[in-house]
Amino acid sequence: MHFLTGPSFPTDELSSDEDDIDEAGQEYLERLSQKIQKKSKQQGAGAPFNITSCFVTTEEEKESDDSSDDSDDEDYEAEETTLEAYTTPLDEESSTVDEYNVFKQVLYNLQSSDPQWYELLVRNLTPEQEKSLFDIVLLADQRKAAAESKRIEQSGGYTFVPTQEVPTSFNFGGQPLGR
């Protein structure tokens, strides 16, 4: 089916040499550009709109053209989906909210405030699901400790405050200190 059919768009069938199209190849893009230019010239001033084409080459494509074909797998990076590209305040490094700790707190608060409902929620968990829940709670504790460690590091490190006076002289043969 041709999508651009009508009085100003003739429907030509593909010739046999056009059946094998390498859609990602440069030759295909060049042939497509030539066809667009040819159709645009045929339409002339009677066309409802101008048809133009151009090739856009990014810096990455220019660099990949210069590199060897053997390194294609090394340079491959999967493209982000729209959902993966969407960020929330939780995704930021400076976020003070940790979703694992929030989940753990909600779970523990539910357990203490409404034990019957908590029991209904966790009663039918499989051993694998129970282990996953335990792992999430463990991960929440680890992330909390890591955040505390990072906070201490950013503040210049941990400051040790002695609770007792450090003795400057020792008497190993005399009476114990503090008497």
C-alpha positions as CSV (number, residue, x, y, z in Angstrom):
1,M,0.0,0.0,0.0
2,H,1.3,3.5,-0.9
3,F,0.7,6.1,1.8
4,L,1.5,9.0,-0.5
5,T,-1.0,8.4,-3.3
6,G,-3.1,11.0,-5.0
7,P,-3.1,13.2,-8.0
8,S,0.3,14.8,-7.2
9,F,2.0,11.6,-6.0
10,P,2.4,8.9,-8.7
11,T,2.6,5.3,-7.5
12,D,5.6,3.6,-9.1
13,E,6.3,0.0,-8.3
14,L,9.8,-0.9,-7.1
15,S,12.0,-2.3,-9.8
16,S,13.8,-5.6,-9.1
17,D,17.1,-4.0,-8.2
18,E,15.4,-1.9,-5.5
19,D,13.9,-4.9,-3.7
20,D,17.0,-5.6,-1.6
21,I,17.4,-2.5,0.5
22,D,19.9,-2.0,3.2
23,E,17.9,0.5,5.2
24,A,20.9,1.4,7.5
25,G,23.4,1.8,4.6
26,Q,24.6,4.9,3.1
27,E,23.7,3.8,-0.4
28,Y,20.1,3.5,0.5
29,L,20.1,7.0,2.0
30,E,21.7,8.4,-1.1
31,R,19.2,6.7,-3.4
32,L,16.3,7.9,-1.3
33,S,17.7,11.5,-1.5
34,Q,18.0,11.2,-5.3
35,K,14.4,10.0,-5.6
36,I,13.1,12.8,-3.4
37,Q,15.0,15.4,-5.5
38,K,13.7,13.8,-8.7
39,K,10.1,13.8,-7.5
40,S,10.4,17.3,-6.3
41,K,11.7,18.4,-9.7
42,Q,8.8,16.5,-11.4
43,Q,6.2,18.2,-9.2
44,G,7.7,21.7,-9.9
45,A,5.6,24.7,-8.9
46,G,2.4,22.5,-8.8
47,A,3.5,20.7,-5.7
48,P,1.5,21.5,-2.5
49,F,4.8,21.7,-0.6
50,N,8.6,21.6,-1.2
51,I,10.3,18.3,-0.7
52,T,13.9,18.5,0.6
53,S,16.4,16.0,2.1
54,C,19.7,16.2,3.9
55,F,22.1,13.9,5.7
56,V,22.8,14.6,9.3
57,T,26.0,13.1,10.7
58,T,26.8,13.3,14.4
59,E,30.3,13.5,15.8
60,E,29.9,9.9,17.0
61,E,29.1,8.7,13.5
62,K,32.1,10.6,12.1
63,E,34.4,9.0,14.8
64,S,32.9,5.5,14.2
65,D,33.6,5.9,10.4
66,D,37.2,6.5,11.3
67,S,37.5,3.6,13.6
68,S,37.8,0.0,12.6
69,D,34.8,-2.3,12.3
70,D,36.3,-4.7,14.9
71,S,35.7,-2.2,17.7
72,D,31.9,-1.8,17.0
73,D,30.9,-4.1,19.8
74,E,33.1,-2.2,22.3
75,D,31.5,1.2,21.4
76,Y,28.0,-0.1,21.5
77,E,25.8,1.6,24.2
78,A,22.2,0.7,24.5
79,E,19.9,3.6,24.0
80,E,17.8,4.8,26.9
81,T,14.1,4.4,26.8
82,T,11.9,7.3,27.6
83,L,11.2,5.8,31.0
84,E,14.9,5.3,31.7
85,A,15.6,8.9,30.7
86,Y,12.9,10.3,33.0
87,T,14.5,11.3,36.3
88,T,12.9,12.1,39.6
89,P,14.3,13.7,42.8
90,L,15.0,10.2,44.1
91,D,17.5,9.7,41.2
92,E,19.7,12.7,42.1
93,E,22.9,12.0,44.0
94,S,22.2,14.7,46.5
95,S,18.7,13.3,47.4
96,T,18.2,12.8,51.1
97,V,15.3,10.4,50.6
98,D,16.3,6.8,50.2
99,E,13.4,4.7,48.8
100,Y,14.7,1.5,50.4
101,N,14.7,3.1,53.9
102,V,11.2,4.6,53.3
103,F,10.0,1.1,52.4
104,K,11.6,-0.4,55.5
105,Q,10.1,2.2,57.8
106,V,6.6,1.8,56.3
107,L,6.9,-2.0,56.7
108,Y,8.1,-1.7,60.3
109,N,5.5,0.9,61.2
110,L,2.8,-1.3,59.7
111,Q,4.1,-4.2,61.7
112,S,3.9,-2.3,65.0
113,S,0.7,-0.3,64.3
114,D,-1.5,-2.9,62.6
115,P,0.0,-6.4,63.2
116,Q,-3.1,-8.2,61.8
117,W,-2.9,-6.4,58.5
118,Y,0.9,-6.9,58.3
119,E,0.3,-10.6,59.0
120,L,-2.2,-10.8,56.1
121,L,0.3,-9.1,53.8
122,V,3.2,-11.4,54.6
123,R,1.4,-14.7,55.4
124,N,1.4,-16.0,51.8
125,L,4.9,-15.1,50.8
126,T,7.0,-17.9,49.4
127,P,10.4,-18.5,50.9
128,E,12.0,-16.8,47.9
129,Q,9.8,-13.7,48.4
130,E,10.7,-13.7,52.1
131,K,14.4,-13.8,51.3
132,S,13.9,-10.9,48.8
133,L,12.1,-8.9,51.5
134,F,14.9,-9.6,53.9
135,D,17.5,-8.6,51.3
136,I,15.6,-5.3,50.7
137,V,15.7,-4.6,54.4
138,L,19.4,-5.5,54.6
139,L,20.1,-3.2,51.6
140,A,18.2,-0.4,53.3
141,D,20.5,-0.8,56.3
142,Q,23.6,-0.8,54.1
143,R,22.4,2.2,52.1
144,K,21.7,4.1,55.4
145,A,25.2,3.3,56.7
146,A,26.8,4.3,53.4
147,A,24.9,7.6,53.4
148,E,26.0,8.2,57.0
149,S,29.6,7.4,56.0
150,K,29.4,9.8,53.0
151,R,28.0,12.5,55.2
152,I,30.9,12.1,57.7
153,E,33.4,12.1,54.9
154,Q,32.0,15.3,53.4
155,S,32.1,17.0,56.7
156,G,35.8,16.4,56.9
157,G,35.9,13.0,58.6
158,Y,35.0,11.7,62.0
159,T,36.0,13.7,65.0
160,F,37.0,11.7,68.0
161,V,36.2,13.5,71.3
162,P,37.9,12.0,74.3
163,T,35.6,11.4,77.2
164,Q,38.4,11.1,79.7
165,E,41.6,13.0,80.1
166,V,44.5,11.2,78.4
167,P,47.2,10.6,81.0
168,T,50.6,12.1,80.2
169,S,52.6,10.0,82.6
170,F,52.4,6.4,83.7
171,N,53.3,4.9,87.1
172,F,53.4,1.1,86.6
173,G,54.4,0.4,90.2
174,G,52.1,2.8,92.1
175,Q,48.5,3.1,92.8
176,P,45.8,2.9,90.0
177,L,44.6,6.2,88.5
178,G,41.4,7.7,89.7
179,R,41.8,6.7,93.4
